Amino acid sequence: MHRDVPGGLAWLRGKAQESLFSASTTPPGSWSADEDAFRLSAFLDARRDDSEHVEALRDAVMDQFPPDVEEGLFAAVARKASPFSALAYALGPDAVLRLPGWFGDFPLDAERVRTRLPAAEEVLALTGAQRRDAVERIHAWMTGLGDDPDRHADELLDGPLRVLPHAARTGQGAAGRVRWY
């Protein structure tokens, strides 16, 4: 799982400003992934910890989701492409490493929510051209590697910014998880 993280991050830092996708005409407004996009996807997928205790934690987190989405909850679901990987591509390696946890997975108690919130807000509260670029990169990822052209890219930036402040305000912990089915 943790094999060659520094090497992968160094490679990614060298590619961070480049687009890993080219515009596709079929369907219009979608993107085609290049070889480096597949390499980044494989790198991010390999960071996933599938050990028994982590899977048990993921299951426990999912058991806490009520049937109706509430203010303190956020879920991003897609076919074929990981929403977290799209967010990582959009933010770049240094920004995504400032988010809590390990590549999308994290359990935070209330105190850690309060201490990690400022960094998450700084990373995710993009405006102007930075936000437009991030949204375009999320869209490119979700159409170039997945089949979800209607993915609400803004929600990948805004969802965590509802959950973490809500947890901080209410004195609760927070958890994040990335899961493939």
C-alpha positions in Angstrom: 0.0 0.0 0.0 2.6 2.6 1.0 5.1 1.5 -1.7 6.9 4.3 -3.4 4.7 7.1 -2.2 7.6 9.6 -2.3 8.5 8.6 -5.9 4.9 8.8 -7.0 4.4 12.2 -5.4 7.6 13.5 -7.0 6.4 12.4 -10.4 3.0 14.0 -9.7 4.5 17.3 -8.6 6.3 17.4 -12.0 3.0 16.9 -13.8 0.8 19.0 -11.4 0.2 21.9 -13.8 -0.2 19.8 -16.9 -3.5 18.5 -18.1 -3.6 14.7 -18.3 -6.6 14.8 -20.6 -7.5 16.1 -24.1 -10.8 17.4 -25.2 -13.0 14.8 -26.8 -15.6 15.5 -29.5 -17.7 12.3 -28.6 -19.6 13.3 -26.6 -19.0 17.0 -26.8 -17.7 18.5 -23.6 -16.0 15.3 -22.4 -12.4 14.4 -22.1 -10.0 11.6 -23.1 -7.4 10.4 -20.6 -3.8 10.2 -21.7 -1.3 7.6 -20.4 -0.3 9.9 -17.4 -3.9 10.0 -16.3 -4.0 6.3 -16.1 -0.7 6.3 -14.2 -2.0 8.8 -11.7 -5.2 6.8 -11.3 -3.2 3.6 -10.6 -1.0 5.5 -8.1 -4.0 6.9 -6.2 -5.8 3.5 -6.3 -2.8 1.8 -4.9 -2.8 4.0 -1.8 -6.1 2.4 -0.7 -5.7 0.2 2.4 -7.8 -2.9 2.0 -6.7 -4.5 5.3 -9.4 -6.1 7.4 -9.3 -3.5 10.2 -9.6 -0.6 7.7 -12.5 -2.3 5.9 -14.2 -2.8 9.3 -13.8 0.9 9.9 -15.3 1.8 6.5 -18.3 -0.5 7.2 -18.8 1.1 10.6 -18.8 4.6 9.0 -21.3 3.5 6.4 -23.5 2.0 9.1 -23.8 5.6 10.5 -25.3 7.1 7.3 -29.0 7.8 7.8 -31.3 7.3 4.8 -31.7 11.0 4.4 -28.7 13.2 3.9 -28.2 15.7 6.7 -26.1 18.8 7.1 -23.3 16.8 8.6 -23.0 14.2 5.8 -21.5 14.2 2.3 -21.2 11.4 -0.1 -19.8 11.3 -3.7 -20.5 8.2 -5.7 -19.5 7.5 -9.3 -19.1 4.6 -11.7 -15.6 3.7 -12.8 -13.8 6.8 -11.6 -13.0 7.7 -8.0 -14.4 11.1 -6.9 -11.5 11.4 -4.4 -9.0 10.8 -7.2 -10.7 13.5 -9.3 -10.4 15.9 -6.3 -6.8 14.9 -5.9 -6.1 15.6 -9.5 -7.9 19.0 -9.3 -6.1 20.2 -6.2 -2.6 18.9 -6.8 -0.4 16.8 -4.6 0.7 19.4 -2.0 -2.9 20.6 -1.4 -4.4 17.1 -1.2 -1.8 16.1 1.3 -3.0 18.9 3.6 -6.5 17.3 3.8 -7.1 15.0 6.8 -6.2 11.3 6.6 -4.6 9.1 4.1 -5.8 9.7 0.5 -9.4 10.2 1.5 -9.7 7.9 4.5 -9.8 9.4 7.9 -11.3 9.1 11.4 -11.1 12.4 13.4 -12.2 13.0 16.9 -13.7 16.4 17.7 -10.4 17.9 18.7 -8.7 16.8 15.5 -11.6 18.1 13.4 -11.0 21.6 15.0 -7.2 21.4 14.4 -7.5 20.1 10.8 -10.4 22.3 9.7 -8.3 25.5 8.8 -6.1 23.5 6.4 -9.1 21.8 4.8 -10.8 25.2 4.4 -7.7 26.7 2.8 -7.3 23.9 0.4 -11.0 23.5 -0.6 -12.4 27.1 -0.5 -11.2 28.0 -4.0 -12.5 31.1 -5.8 -12.3 32.6 -9.2 -9.9 31.1 -11.7 -8.6 28.6 -9.2 -12.1 27.2 -8.6 -12.9 27.2 -12.4 -9.7 25.3 -13.1 -10.3 22.8 -10.3 -13.9 22.2 -11.5 -12.7 21.7 -15.1 -10.1 19.2 -13.9 -12.7 17.2 -11.9 -14.9 17.1 -14.9 -12.0 15.9 -17.1 -11.2 13.1 -14.6 -14.8 12.0 -14.3 -15.4 11.9 -18.0 -12.0 10.8 -19.1 -11.6 7.9 -16.7 -15.3 7.3 -15.8 -18.7 7.6 -17.3 -20.1 10.3 -15.1 -20.4 13.5 -17.2 -23.1 14.9 -14.9 -20.9 14.7 -11.8 -21.3 17.9 -9.8 -17.7 18.9 -9.6 -18.5 21.8 -7.3 -19.9 19.3 -4.8 -16.5 17.6 -4.4 -15.1 20.9 -3.2 -18.2 22.1 -1.2 -19.3 18.8 0.5 -16.4 18.5 2.9 -16.7 22.2 3.7 -20.2 21.5 5.0 -19.2 18.4 7.0 -16.1 19.5 8.8 -17.3 22.9 10.0 -20.6 21.3 11.1 -18.6 18.7 13.1 -16.5 21.5 14.6 -19.5 23.6 15.5 -21.3 20.7 17.1 -18.3 19.2 18.9 -18.5 16.0 16.8 -15.8 13.9 15.2 -15.8 13.2 11.4 -14.8 10.4 9.2 -14.1 10.0 5.5 -13.7 6.9 3.4 -13.0 5.9 -0.1 -14.6 2.6 -1.2 -14.6 0.7 -4.4 -17.4 -1.9 -5.1 
